[in-house]
């Protein structure tokens, strides 16, 4: 596989990388693996995220083609979010990374303890 010029400042893949691997991007992609969710459902799953940050994250993921936003013309507004086929692929990769972090968290915390006590 040929990689882009990720090491150069103007490589467009850097922006995509930033969106997909941000904390809120990862949490949204993983949460949407279980199916379509409303904004409020996503916000409950991604505890700690502000409404503004969640909206911005979803907007970026939608612009990148990972998330599909569907607004239903009803009152009050009913908006749903779902993964696109590309988003499903990306979510699989970030879920694997999240699983790896969880599996190795003990080692990471031990390294932090050693570093902070030095």
MIRO-58739 format. One record per residue (C-alpha): x, y, z. Coordinates in pm, whole numbers, padded with zeros to 5 digits, always signed. Example, Ala and Ser with C-alpha at 12.3 -4.5 7.8 and 13.67 -1.06 7.14 Angstrom:
<pts>
+01230-00450+00780/+01367-00106+00714/
</pts>
This chain:
<pts>
+00000+00000+00000/+00132+00342-00092/+00093+00596+00185/+00046+00967+00131/+00293+01221+00250/+00165+01208+00608/+00491+01355+00732/+00447+01674+00529/+00247+01960+00675/+00014+02006+00378/-00085+01640+00333/-00468+01620+00324/-00463+01284+00499/-00355+01464+00818/-00696+01630+00848/-00876+01299+00797/-00645+01136+01050/-00721+01412+01300/-01098+01366+01259/-01094+00986+01281/-00849+00958+01571/-00971+01242+01790/-01122+01119+02115/-01472+01224+02013/-01427+01091+01659/-01325+00751+01794/-01614+00741+02040/-01867+00838+01769/-01737+00581+01522/-01743+00306+01785/-02088+00404+01915/-02236+00402+01565/-02111+00046+01503/-02421-00074+01687/-02651+00109+01446/-02823+00440+01381/-02837+00682+01674/-02994+01017+01744/-02778+01309+01857/-02893+01278+02219/-02817+00904+02220/-02465+00970+02091/-02415+01238+02353/-02516+00996+02630/-02274+00732+02499/-01983+00978+02466/-01997+01108+02822/-01810+01430+02879/-01850+01572+02529/-02013+01912+02495/-02304+01956+02257/-02095+02191+02043/-01798+01953+02020/-02018+01656+01935/-02192+01855+01661/-01856+01965+01520/-01717+01610+01534/-02021+01466+01356/-02007+01742+01095/-01643+01663+01020/-01707+01288+01005/-01997+01356+00769/-01784+01580+00546/-01519+01307+00529/-01780+01052+00423/-01777+00839+00739/-02116+00936+00880/-02454+00988+00715/-02683+01247+00874/-03056+01209+00814/-03287+01492+00919/-03654+01401+00937/-03894+01691+00863/-04087+01676+01191/-04132+01898+01493/-03937+01873+01714/-03643+01801+01482/-03544+01437+01454/-03189+01382+01328/-03020+01043+01303/-02660+00946+01240/-02533+00624+01086/-02206+00492+00949/-02151+00487+00576/-01969+00186+00426/-01646+00389+00449/-01730+00478+00809/-01790+00113+00892/-01438+00034+00765/-01285+00319+00964/-01479+00224+01277/-01340-00129+01258/-00986+00006+01260/-01037+00251+01546/-01224-00017+01746/-00921-00245+01704/-00694+00032+01829/-00929+00105+02123/-00931-00266+02212/-00551-00272+02200/-00532+00031+02432/-00772-00132+02678/-00580-00463+02668/-00248-00287+02733/-00367-00019+02974/-00201-00190+03270/+00139-00170+03103/+00083+00193+03005/-00018+00289+03360/+00286+00106+03499/+00515+00296+03258/+00356+00622+03372/+00411+00532+03739/+00778+00451+03670/+00828+00776+03476/+00659+00995+03736/+00856+00842+04025/+01194+00896+03855/
</pts>
